[in-house]
């Protein structure tokens, strides 16, 4: 089974992001094929500043790598 999941870079990550999406996704990748992505286009509904979007994308990527 393959798993596809994404997270929006719409702001600073918080503990809810970790327990709600990141931790379960990281556990699933040990058992299944997991494809994780940063959903930039979905964040365009709340983030309109290009610099904020860029920073948010890097923050999410770095947080995933740290986990």
N, CA, C, O and CB atoms as a CASP TS submission, in Angstrom:
PFRMAT TS
TARGET T0000
AUTHOR 0000-0000-0000
METHOD Language model
MODEL 1
PARENT N/A
ATOM      1  N   UNK     1       0.840  -1.170   0.000  1.00  0.00           N
ATOM      2  CA  UNK     1       0.000   0.000   0.000  1.00  0.00           C
ATOM      3  C   UNK     1       0.889   1.239   0.000  1.00  0.00           C
ATOM      4  O   UNK     1       1.929   1.270   0.659  1.00  0.00           O
ATOM      5  CB  UNK     1      -0.958  -0.005   1.213  1.00  0.00           C
ATOM      6  N   UNK     2       0.474   2.248  -0.739  1.00  0.00           N
ATOM      7  CA  UNK     2       1.197   3.512  -0.790  1.00  0.00           C
ATOM      8  C   UNK     2       0.382   4.589  -0.079  1.00  0.00           C
ATOM      9  O   UNK     2      -0.845   4.628  -0.166  1.00  0.00           O
ATOM     10  CB  UNK     2       1.493   3.922  -2.257  1.00  0.00           C
ATOM     11  N   UNK     3       1.093   5.452   0.618  1.00  0.00           N
ATOM     12  CA  UNK     3       0.472   6.543   1.362  1.00  0.00           C
ATOM     13  C   UNK     3       0.942   7.862   0.751  1.00  0.00           C
ATOM     14  O   UNK     3       2.136   8.046   0.515  1.00  0.00           O
ATOM     15  CB  UNK     3       0.825   6.465   2.890  1.00  0.00           C
ATOM     16  N   UNK     4       0.012   8.776   0.497  1.00  0.00           N
ATOM     17  CA  UNK     4       0.324  10.113   0.013  1.00  0.00           C
ATOM     18  C   UNK     4      -0.261  11.111   0.998  1.00  0.00           C
ATOM     19  O   UNK     4      -1.453  11.063   1.305  1.00  0.00           O
ATOM     20  CB  UNK     4      -0.232  10.347  -1.433  1.00  0.00           C
ATOM     21  N   UNK     5       0.576  12.015   1.495  1.00  0.00           N
ATOM     22  CA  UNK     5       0.102  13.001   2.456  1.00  0.00           C
ATOM     23  C   UNK     5       0.915  14.278   2.309  1.00  0.00           C
ATOM     24  O   UNK     5       2.104  14.245   1.991  1.00  0.00           O
ATOM     25  CB  UNK     5       0.194  12.455   3.900  1.00  0.00           C
ATOM     26  N   UNK     6       0.246  15.407   2.549  1.00  0.00           N
ATOM     27  CA  UNK     6       0.922  16.688   2.439  1.00  0.00           C
ATOM     28  C   UNK     6       0.614  17.581   3.620  1.00  0.00           C
ATOM     29  O   UNK     6      -0.342  17.355   4.362  1.00  0.00           O
ATOM     30  CB  UNK     6       0.536  17.377   1.157  1.00  0.00           C
ATOM     31  N   UNK     7       1.436  18.593   3.778  1.00  0.00           N
ATOM     32  CA  UNK     7       1.254  19.568   4.850  1.00  0.00           C
ATOM     33  C   UNK     7       1.427  20.957   4.253  1.00  0.00           C
ATOM     34  O   UNK     7       2.290  21.174   3.403  1.00  0.00           O
ATOM     35  CB  UNK     7       2.263  19.326   6.027  1.00  0.00           C
ATOM     36  N   UNK     8       0.596  21.901   4.706  1.00  0.00           N
ATOM     37  CA  UNK     8       0.646  23.273   4.202  1.00  0.00           C
ATOM     38  C   UNK     8       1.682  24.090   4.962  1.00  0.00           C
ATOM     39  O   UNK     8       1.777  23.982   6.185  1.00  0.00           O
ATOM     40  CB  UNK     8      -0.733  23.936   4.309  1.00  0.00           C
ATOM     41  N   UNK     9       2.452  24.901   4.260  1.00  0.00           N
ATOM     42  CA  UNK     9       3.391  25.807   4.942  1.00  0.00           C
ATOM     43  C   UNK     9       2.724  27.142   5.249  1.00  0.00           C
ATOM     44  O   UNK     9       3.219  28.189   4.832  1.00  0.00           O
ATOM     45  CB  UNK     9       4.654  26.032   4.079  1.00  0.00           C
ATOM     46  N   UNK    10       1.618  27.121   5.965  1.00  0.00           N
ATOM     47  CA  UNK    10       0.825  28.337   6.182  1.00  0.00           C
ATOM     48  C   UNK    10       1.163  29.059   7.474  1.00  0.00           C
ATOM     49  O   UNK    10       0.471  30.011   7.835  1.00  0.00           O
ATOM     50  CB  UNK    10      -0.630  27.999   6.180  1.00  0.00           C
ATOM     51  N   UNK    11       2.183  28.646   8.167  1.00  0.00           N
ATOM     52  CA  UNK    11       2.583  29.315   9.405  1.00  0.00           C
ATOM     53  C   UNK    11       3.578  28.451  10.158  1.00  0.00           C
ATOM     54  O   UNK    11       3.952  27.369   9.706  1.00  0.00           O
ATOM     55  CB  UNK    11       1.354  29.620  10.290  1.00  0.00           C
ATOM     56  N   UNK    12       3.995  28.943  11.303  1.00  0.00           N
ATOM     57  CA  UNK    12       4.924  28.177  12.122  1.00  0.00           C
ATOM     58  C   UNK    12       4.275  26.865  12.547  1.00  0.00           C
ATOM     59  O   UNK    12       3.102  26.829  12.922  1.00  0.00           O
ATOM     60  CB  UNK    12       5.366  28.990  13.359  1.00  0.00           C
ATOM     61  N   UNK    13       5.050  25.796  12.482  1.00  0.00           N
ATOM     62  CA  UNK    13       4.521  24.512  12.916  1.00  0.00           C
ATOM     63  C   UNK    13       4.380  24.500  14.436  1.00  0.00           C
ATOM     64  O   UNK    13       5.124  25.172  15.149  1.00  0.00           O
ATOM     65  CB  UNK    13       5.430  23.357  12.443  1.00  0.00           C
ATOM     66  N   UNK    14       3.411  23.720  14.914  1.00  0.00           N
ATOM     67  CA  UNK    14       3.150  23.633  16.342  1.00  0.00           C
ATOM     68  C   UNK    14       2.964  22.164  16.708  1.00  0.00           C
ATOM     69  O   UNK    14       3.032  21.287  15.846  1.00  0.00           O
ATOM     70  CB  UNK    14       1.900  24.477  16.741  1.00  0.00           C
ATOM     71  N   UNK    15       2.738  21.913  17.945  1.00  0.00           N
ATOM     72  CA  UNK    15       2.644  20.548  18.455  1.00  0.00           C
ATOM     73  C   UNK    15       1.503  19.775  17.797  1.00  0.00           C
ATOM     74  O   UNK    15       1.594  18.558  17.629  1.00  0.00           O
ATOM     75  CB  UNK    15       2.455  20.567  19.966  1.00  0.00           C
ATOM     76  N   UNK    16       0.440  20.468  17.426  1.00  0.00           N
ATOM     77  CA  UNK    16      -0.673  19.817  16.733  1.00  0.00           C
ATOM     78  C   UNK    16      -0.267  19.298  15.367  1.00  0.00           C
ATOM     79  O   UNK    16      -0.707  18.227  14.949  1.00  0.00           O
ATOM     80  CB  UNK    16      -1.833  20.777  16.588  1.00  0.00           C
ATOM     81  N   UNK    17       0.579  20.062  14.661  1.00  0.00           N
ATOM     82  CA  UNK    17       1.095  19.589  13.377  1.00  0.00           C
ATOM     83  C   UNK    17       1.915  18.314  13.560  1.00  0.00           C
ATOM     84  O   UNK    17       1.815  17.370  12.777  1.00  0.00           O
ATOM     85  CB  UNK    17       1.950  20.679  12.706  1.00  0.00           C
ATOM     86  N   UNK    18       2.721  18.313  14.608  1.00  0.00           N
ATOM     87  CA  UNK    18       3.568  17.149  14.847  1.00  0.00           C
ATOM     88  C   UNK    18       2.734  15.906  15.138  1.00  0.00           C
ATOM     89  O   UNK    18       2.910  14.877  14.486  1.00  0.00           O
ATOM     90  CB  UNK    18       4.525  17.420  16.004  1.00  0.00           C
ATOM     91  N   UNK    19       1.825  15.991  16.112  1.00  0.00           N
ATOM     92  CA  UNK    19       1.043  14.812  16.488  1.00  0.00           C
ATOM     93  C   UNK    19      -0.056  14.492  15.487  1.00  0.00           C
ATOM     94  O   UNK    19      -0.471  13.338  15.379  1.00  0.00           O
ATOM     95  CB  UNK    19       0.436  15.010  17.852  1.00  0.00           C
ATOM     96  N   UNK    20      -0.533  15.489  14.757  1.00  0.00           N
ATOM     97  CA  UNK    20      -1.628  15.263  13.818  1.00  0.00           C
ATOM     98  C   UNK    20      -1.202  14.731  12.464  1.00  0.00           C
ATOM     99  O   UNK    20      -1.927  13.940  11.861  1.00  0.00           O
ATOM    100  CB  UNK    20      -2.367  16.519  13.622  1.00  0.00           C
ATOM    101  N   UNK    21      -0.035  15.149  11.967  1.00  0.00           N
ATOM    102  CA  UNK    21       0.373  14.742  10.625  1.00  0.00           C
ATOM    103  C   UNK    21       1.769  14.153  10.570  1.00  0.00           C
ATOM    104  O   UNK    21       1.979  13.088   9.990  1.00  0.00           O
ATOM    105  CB  UNK    21       0.297  15.907   9.701  1.00  0.00           C
ATOM    106  N   UNK    22       2.729  14.852  11.178  1.00  0.00           N
ATOM    107  CA  UNK    22       4.125  14.458  10.987  1.00  0.00           C
ATOM    108  C   UNK    22       4.467  13.124  11.649  1.00  0.00           C
ATOM    109  O   UNK    22       5.032  12.243  11.001  1.00  0.00           O
ATOM    110  CB  UNK    22       5.032  15.533  11.527  1.00  0.00           C
ATOM    111  N   UNK    23       4.137  12.966  12.915  1.00  0.00           N
ATOM    112  CA  UNK    23       4.465  11.717  13.607  1.00  0.00           C
ATOM    113  C   UNK    23       3.775  10.508  12.960  1.00  0.00           C
ATOM    114  O   UNK    23       4.442   9.502  12.718  1.00  0.00           O
ATOM    115  CB  UNK    23       4.066  11.815  15.083  1.00  0.00           C
ATOM    116  N   UNK    24       2.466  10.567  12.671  1.00  0.00           N
ATOM    117  CA  UNK    24       1.837   9.423  12.004  1.00  0.00           C
ATOM    118  C   UNK    24       2.446   9.132  10.625  1.00  0.00           C
ATOM    119  O   UNK    24       2.603   7.970  10.248  1.00  0.00           O
ATOM    120  CB  UNK    24       0.344   9.672  11.858  1.00  0.00           C
ATOM    121  N   UNK    25       2.783  10.170   9.887  1.00  0.00           N
ATOM    122  CA  UNK    25       3.381   9.970   8.560  1.00  0.00           C
ATOM    123  C   UNK    25       4.746   9.309   8.676  1.00  0.00           C
ATOM    124  O   UNK    25       5.085   8.432   7.882  1.00  0.00           O
ATOM    125  CB  UNK    25       3.507  11.310   7.814  1.00  0.00           C
ATOM    126  N   UNK    26       5.520   9.724   9.651  1.00  0.00           N
ATOM    127  CA  UNK    26       6.845   9.137   9.825  1.00  0.00           C
ATOM    128  C   UNK    26       6.754   7.683  10.285  1.00  0.00           C
ATOM    129  O   UNK    26       7.592   6.865   9.905  1.00  0.00           O
ATOM    130  CB  UNK    26       7.656   9.954  10.828  1.00  0.00           C
ATOM    131  N   UNK    27       5.759   7.356  11.090  1.00  0.00           N
ATOM    132  CA  UNK    27       5.568   5.959  11.503  1.00  0.00           C
ATOM    133  C   UNK    27       5.113   5.092  10.334  1.00  0.00           C
ATOM    134  O   UNK    27       5.533   3.941  10.210  1.00  0.00           O
ATOM    135  CB  UNK    27       4.546   5.874  12.645  1.00  0.00           C
ATOM    136  N   UNK    28       4.250   5.647   9.474  1.00  0.00           N
ATOM    137  CA  UNK    28       3.757   4.884   8.325  1.00  0.00           C
ATOM    138  C   UNK    28       4.861   4.536   7.338  1.00  0.00           C
ATOM    139  O   UNK    28       4.811   3.488   6.694  1.00  0.00           O
ATOM    140  CB  UNK    28       2.672   5.662   7.615  1.00  0.00           C
ATOM    141  N   UNK    29       5.857   5.405   7.214  1.00  0.00           N
ATOM    142  CA  UNK    29       6.906   5.145   6.228  1.00  0.00           C
ATOM    143  C   UNK    29       7.759   3.938   6.601  1.00  0.00           C
ATOM    144  O   UNK    29       8.460   3.391   5.750  1.00  0.00           O
ATOM    145  CB  UNK    29       7.790   6.369   6.074  1.00  0.00           C
ATOM    146  N   UNK    30       7.708   3.518   7.861  1.00  0.00           N
ATOM    147  CA  UNK    30       8.443   2.328   8.266  1.00  0.00           C
ATOM    148  C   UNK    30       7.755   1.054   7.774  1.00  0.00           C
ATOM    149  O   UNK    30       8.409   0.024   7.607  1.00  0.00           O
ATOM    150  CB  UNK    30       8.590   2.292   9.784  1.00  0.00           C
ATOM    151  N   UNK    31       6.440   1.115   7.540  1.00  0.00           N
ATOM    152  CA  UNK    31       5.668  -0.061   7.169  1.00  0.00           C
ATOM    153  C   UNK    31       5.206  -0.040   5.719  1.00  0.00           C
ATOM    154  O   UNK    31       4.944  -1.096   5.144  1.00  0.00           O
ATOM    155  CB  UNK    31       4.481  -0.188   8.069  1.00  0.00           C
ATOM    156  N   UNK    32       5.101   1.130   5.124  1.00  0.00           N
ATOM    157  CA  UNK    32       4.532   1.276   3.789  1.00  0.00           C
ATOM    158  C   UNK    32       5.381   2.251   2.972  1.00  0.00           C
ATOM    159  O   UNK    32       6.300   2.888   3.487  1.00  0.00           O
ATOM    160  CB  UNK    32       3.061   1.764   3.869  1.00  0.00           C
ATOM    161  N   UNK    33       5.047   2.348   1.688  1.00  0.00           N
ATOM    162  CA  UNK    33       5.655   3.366   0.837  1.00  0.00           C
ATOM    163  C   UNK    33       4.958   4.687   1.111  1.00  0.00           C
ATOM    164  O   UNK    33       3.771   4.832   0.819  1.00  0.00           O
ATOM    165  CB  UNK    33       5.560   2.982  -0.675  1.00  0.00           C
ATOM    166  N   UNK    34       5.678   5.647   1.665  1.00  0.00           N
ATOM    167  CA  UNK    34       5.081   6.933   2.019  1.00  0.00           C
ATOM    168  C   UNK    34       5.642   8.032   1.114  1.00  0.00           C
ATOM    169  O   UNK    34       6.855   8.171   0.959  1.00  0.00           O
ATOM    170  CB  UNK    34       5.345   7.269   3.513  1.00  0.00           C
ATOM    171  N   UNK    35       4.750   8.791   0.533  1.00  0.00           N
ATOM    172  CA  UNK    35       5.106   9.941  -0.284  1.00  0.00           C
ATOM    173  C   UNK    35       4.579  11.176   0.427  1.00  0.00           C
ATOM    174  O   UNK    35       3.369  11.378   0.526  1.00  0.00           O
ATOM    175  CB  UNK    35       4.529   9.823  -1.742  1.00  0.00           C
ATOM    176  N   UNK    36       5.492  11.997   0.920  1.00  0.00           N
ATOM    177  CA  UNK    36       5.132  13.184   1.686  1.00  0.00           C
ATOM    178  C   UNK    36       5.521  14.421   0.888  1.00  0.00           C
ATOM    179  O   UNK    36       6.564  14.447   0.235  1.00  0.00           O
ATOM    180  CB  UNK    36       5.821  13.182   3.082  1.00  0.00           C
ATOM    181  N   UNK    37       4.673  15.445   0.947  1.00  0.00           N
ATOM    182  CA  UNK    37       4.975  16.648   0.187  1.00  0.00           C
ATOM    183  C   UNK    37       4.528  17.891   0.944  1.00  0.00           C
ATOM    184  O   UNK    37       3.742  17.812   1.889  1.00  0.00           O
ATOM    185  CB  UNK    37       4.307  16.595  -1.185  1.00  0.00           C
ATOM    186  N   UNK    38       5.035  19.027   0.520  1.00  0.00           N
ATOM    187  CA  UNK    38       4.648  20.315   1.066  1.00  0.00           C
ATOM    188  C   UNK    38       3.664  20.931   0.082  1.00  0.00           C
ATOM    189  O   UNK    38       4.006  21.186  -1.073  1.00  0.00           O
ATOM    190  CB  UNK    38       5.895  21.248   1.310  1.00  0.00           C
ATOM    191  N   UNK    39       2.446  21.167   0.543  1.00  0.00           N
ATOM    192  CA  UNK    39       1.347  21.600  -0.325  1.00  0.00           C
ATOM    193  C   UNK    39       1.312  23.123  -0.430  1.00  0.00           C
ATOM    194  O   UNK    39       0.483  23.778   0.202  1.00  0.00           O
ATOM    195  CB  UNK    39      -0.001  21.073   0.207  1.00  0.00           C
ATOM    196  N   UNK    40       2.214  23.679  -1.230  1.00  0.00           N
ATOM    197  CA  UNK    40       2.293  25.136  -1.373  1.00  0.00           C
ATOM    198  C   UNK    40       1.024  25.732  -1.969  1.00  0.00           C
ATOM    199  O   UNK    40       0.544  26.757  -1.486  1.00  0.00           O
ATOM    200  CB  UNK    40       3.481  25.508  -2.236  1.00  0.00           C
ATOM    201  N   UNK    41       0.476  25.117  -2.998  1.00  0.00           N
ATOM    202  CA  UNK    41      -0.707  25.692  -3.645  1.00  0.00           C
ATOM    203  C   UNK    41      -1.902  25.750  -2.700  1.00  0.00           C
ATOM    204  O   UNK    41      -2.723  26.662  -2.807  1.00  0.00           O
ATOM    205  CB  UNK    41      -1.071  24.885  -4.884  1.00  0.00           C
ATOM    206  N   UNK    42      -2.017  24.809  -1.789  1.00  0.00           N
ATOM    207  CA  UNK    42      -3.124  24.820  -0.836  1.00  0.00           C
ATOM    208  C   UNK    42      -2.966  25.954   0.182  1.00  0.00           C
ATOM    209  O   UNK    42      -3.957  26.454   0.713  1.00  0.00           O
ATOM    210  CB  UNK    42      -3.215  23.469  -0.113  1.00  0.00           C
ATOM    211  N   UNK    43      -1.737  26.353   0.449  1.00  0.00           N
ATOM    212  CA  UNK    43      -1.491  27.428   1.409  1.00  0.00           C
ATOM    213  C   UNK    43      -1.769  28.800   0.809  1.00  0.00           C
ATOM    214  O   UNK    43      -1.856  29.780   1.549  1.00  0.00           O
ATOM    215  CB  UNK    43      -0.058  27.367   1.909  1.00  0.00           C
ATOM    216  N   UNK    44      -1.909  28.897  -0.501  1.00  0.00           N
ATOM    217  CA  UNK    44      -2.154  30.191  -1.140  1.00  0.00           C
ATOM    218  C   UNK    44      -3.478  30.816  -0.710  1.00  0.00           C
ATOM    219  O   UNK    44      -3.684  32.014  -0.909  1.00  0.00           O
ATOM    220  CB  UNK    44      -2.133  30.033  -2.644  1.00  0.00           C
ATOM    221  N   UNK    45      -4.363  30.042  -0.134  1.00  0.00           N
ATOM    222  CA  UNK    45      -5.632  30.595   0.338  1.00  0.00           C
ATOM    223  C   UNK    45      -5.446  31.420   1.609  1.00  0.00           C
ATOM    224  O   UNK    45      -6.281  32.268   1.920  1.00  0.00           O
ATOM    225  CB  UNK    45      -6.636  29.470   0.589  1.00  0.00           C
ATOM    226  N   UNK    46      -4.362  31.183   2.344  1.00  0.00           N
ATOM    227  CA  UNK    46      -4.136  31.905   3.595  1.00  0.00           C
ATOM    228  C   UNK    46      -2.857  32.733   3.591  1.00  0.00           C
ATOM    229  O   UNK    46      -2.756  33.710   4.333  1.00  0.00           O
ATOM    230  CB  UNK    46      -4.093  30.934   4.736  1.00  0.00           C
ATOM    231  N   UNK    47      -1.884  32.362   2.774  1.00  0.00           N
ATOM    232  CA  UNK    47      -0.612  33.086   2.723  1.00  0.00           C
ATOM    233  C   UNK    47      -0.508  33.790   1.378  1.00  0.00           C
ATOM    234  O   UNK    47      -0.514  33.141   0.332  1.00  0.00           O
ATOM    235  CB  UNK    47       0.602  32.122   2.944  1.00  0.00           C
ATOM    236  N   UNK    48      -0.413  35.107   1.403  1.00  0.00           N
ATOM    237  CA  UNK    48      -0.323  35.855   0.146  1.00  0.00           C
ATOM    238  C   UNK    48       1.048  36.501  -0.055  1.00  0.00           C
ATOM    239  O   UNK    48       1.349  36.985  -1.145  1.00  0.00           O
ATOM    240  CB  UNK    48      -1.397  36.925   0.105  1.00  0.00           C
ATOM    241  N   UNK    49       1.865  36.510   0.971  1.00  0.00           N
ATOM    242  CA  UNK    49       3.200  37.089   0.887  1.00  0.00           C
ATOM    243  C   UNK    49       4.193  36.023   0.411  1.00  0.00           C
ATOM    244  O   UNK    49       4.319  34.965   1.029  1.00  0.00           O
ATOM    245  CB  UNK    49       3.634  37.671   2.260  1.00  0.00           C
ATOM    246  N   UNK    50       4.896  36.309  -0.689  1.00  0.00           N
ATOM    247  CA  UNK    50       5.820  35.330  -1.275  1.00  0.00           C
ATOM    248  C   UNK    50       6.960  34.982  -0.324  1.00  0.00           C
ATOM    249  O   UNK    50       7.364  33.822  -0.248  1.00  0.00           O
ATOM    250  CB  UNK    50       6.389  35.863  -2.584  1.00  0.00           C
ATOM    251  N   UNK    51       7.484  35.967   0.401  1.00  0.00           N
ATOM    252  CA  UNK    51       8.576  35.690   1.339  1.00  0.00           C
ATOM    253  C   UNK    51       8.115  34.803   2.488  1.00  0.00           C
ATOM    254  O   UNK    51       8.845  33.913   2.922  1.00  0.00           O
ATOM    255  CB  UNK    51       9.146  36.996   1.891  1.00  0.00           C
ATOM    256  N   UNK    52       6.909  35.045   2.976  1.00  0.00           N
ATOM    257  CA  UNK    52       6.362  34.208   4.050  1.00  0.00           C
ATOM    258  C   UNK    52       6.162  32.770   3.568  1.00  0.00           C
ATOM    259  O   UNK    52       6.412  31.820   4.310  1.00  0.00           O
ATOM    260  CB  UNK    52       5.024  34.788   4.561  1.00  0.00           C
ATOM    261  N   UNK    53       5.712  32.617   2.329  1.00  0.00           N
ATOM    262  CA  UNK    53       5.530  31.278   1.765  1.00  0.00           C
ATOM    263  C   UNK    53       6.876  30.562   1.640  1.00  0.00           C
ATOM    264  O   UNK    53       6.992  29.379   1.961  1.00  0.00           O
ATOM    265  CB  UNK    53       4.837  31.360   0.384  1.00  0.00           C
ATOM    266  N   UNK    54       7.878  31.284   1.177  1.00  0.00           N
ATOM    267  CA  UNK    54       9.213  30.706   1.035  1.00  0.00           C
ATOM    268  C   UNK    54       9.764  30.266   2.388  1.00  0.00           C
ATOM    269  O   UNK    54      10.281  29.157   2.524  1.00  0.00           O
ATOM    270  CB  UNK    54      10.165  31.714   0.378  1.00  0.00           C
ATOM    271  N   UNK    55       9.652  31.140   3.389  1.00  0.00           N
ATOM    272  CA  UNK    55      10.127  30.799   4.738  1.00  0.00           C
ATOM    273  C   UNK    55       9.356  29.616   5.306  1.00  0.00           C
ATOM    274  O   UNK    55       9.947  28.718   5.904  1.00  0.00           O
ATOM    275  CB  UNK    55       9.996  32.007   5.677  1.00  0.00           C
ATOM    276  N   UNK    56       8.037  29.612   5.121  1.00  0.00           N
ATOM    277  CA  UNK    56       7.219  28.515   5.628  1.00  0.00           C
ATOM    278  C   UNK    56       7.575  27.192   4.984  1.00  0.00           C
ATOM    279  O   UNK    56       7.595  26.157   5.650  1.00  0.00           O
ATOM    280  CB  UNK    56       5.760  28.809   5.406  1.00  0.00           C
ATOM    281  N   UNK    57       7.858  27.220   3.690  1.00  0.00           N
ATOM    282  CA  UNK    57       8.236  25.996   2.982  1.00  0.00           C
ATOM    283  C   UNK    57       9.548  25.452   3.528  1.00  0.00           C
ATOM    284  O   UNK    57       9.668  24.254   3.785  1.00  0.00           O
ATOM    285  CB  UNK    57       8.357  26.257   1.469  1.00  0.00           C
ATOM    286  N   UNK    58      10.530  26.330   3.706  1.00  0.00           N
ATOM    287  CA  UNK    58      11.809  25.886   4.274  1.00  0.00           C
ATOM    288  C   UNK    58      11.634  25.375   5.703  1.00  0.00           C
ATOM    289  O   UNK    58      12.238  24.371   6.082  1.00  0.00           O
ATOM    290  CB  UNK    58      12.830  27.034   4.251  1.00  0.00           C
ATOM    291  N   UNK    59      10.811  26.061   6.493  1.00  0.00           N
ATOM    292  CA  UNK    59      10.586  25.626   7.879  1.00  0.00           C
ATOM    293  C   UNK    59       9.980  24.226   7.939  1.00  0.00           C
ATOM    294  O   UNK    59      10.408  23.395   8.739  1.00  0.00           O
ATOM    295  CB  UNK    59       9.670  26.618   8.604  1.00  0.00           C
ATOM    296  N   UNK    60       8.985  23.967   7.093  1.00  0.00           N
ATOM    297  CA  UNK    60       8.359  22.638   7.076  1.00  0.00           C
ATOM    298  C   UNK    60       9.369  21.581   6.642  1.00  0.00           C
ATOM    299  O   UNK    60       9.447  20.512   7.248  1.00  0.00           O
ATOM    300  CB  UNK    60       7.132  22.624   6.133  1.00  0.00           C
ATOM    301  N   UNK    61      10.141  21.874   5.596  1.00  0.00           N
ATOM    302  CA  UNK    61      11.139  20.914   5.117  1.00  0.00           C
ATOM    303  C   UNK    61      12.170  20.618   6.205  1.00  0.00           C
ATOM    304  O   UNK    61      12.523  19.460   6.428  1.00  0.00           O
ATOM    305  CB  UNK    61      11.841  21.450   3.852  1.00  0.00           C
ATOM    306  N   UNK    62      12.647  21.652   6.876  1.00  0.00           N
ATOM    307  CA  UNK    62      13.630  21.458   7.937  1.00  0.00           C
ATOM    308  C   UNK    62      13.045  20.681   9.116  1.00  0.00           C
ATOM    309  O   UNK    62      13.728  19.846   9.708  1.00  0.00           O
ATOM    310  CB  UNK    62      14.156  22.804   8.414  1.00  0.00           C
ATOM    311  N   UNK    63      11.793  20.951   9.455  1.00  0.00           N
ATOM    312  CA  UNK    63      11.163  20.220  10.560  1.00  0.00           C
ATOM    313  C   UNK    63      10.996  18.735  10.234  1.00  0.00           C
ATOM    314  O   UNK    63      11.204  17.881  11.096  1.00  0.00           O
ATOM    315  CB  UNK    63       9.799  20.836  10.888  1.00  0.00           C
ATOM    316  N   UNK    64      10.620  18.427   8.984  1.00  0.00           N
ATOM    317  CA  UNK    64      10.520  17.019   8.585  1.00  0.00           C
ATOM    318  C   UNK    64      11.892  16.348   8.663  1.00  0.00           C
ATOM    319  O   UNK    64      12.010  15.227   9.157  1.00  0.00           O
ATOM    320  CB  UNK    64       9.941  16.895   7.150  1.00  0.00           C
ATOM    321  N   UNK    65      12.921  17.031   8.180  1.00  0.00           N
ATOM    322  CA  UNK    65      14.264  16.455   8.241  1.00  0.00           C
ATOM    323  C   UNK    65      14.711  16.249   9.677  1.00  0.00           C
ATOM    324  O   UNK    65      15.376  15.259   9.984  1.00  0.00           O
ATOM    325  CB  UNK    65      15.262  17.348   7.510  1.00  0.00           C
ATOM    326  N   UNK    66      14.354  17.168  10.556  1.00  0.00           N
ATOM    327  CA  UNK    66      14.723  17.048  11.962  1.00  0.00           C
ATOM    328  C   UNK    66      14.035  15.856  12.633  1.00  0.00           C
ATOM    329  O   UNK    66      14.592  15.233  13.537  1.00  0.00           O
ATOM    330  CB  UNK    66      14.374  18.333  12.701  1.00  0.00           C
ATOM    331  N   UNK    67      12.817  15.550  12.178  1.00  0.00           N
ATOM    332  CA  UNK    67      12.084  14.418  12.770  1.00  0.00           C
ATOM    333  C   UNK    67      12.698  13.110  12.312  1.00  0.00           C
ATOM    334  O   UNK    67      12.229  12.039  12.697  1.00  0.00           O
ATOM    335  CB  UNK    67      10.583  14.466  12.389  1.00  0.00           C
TER
END
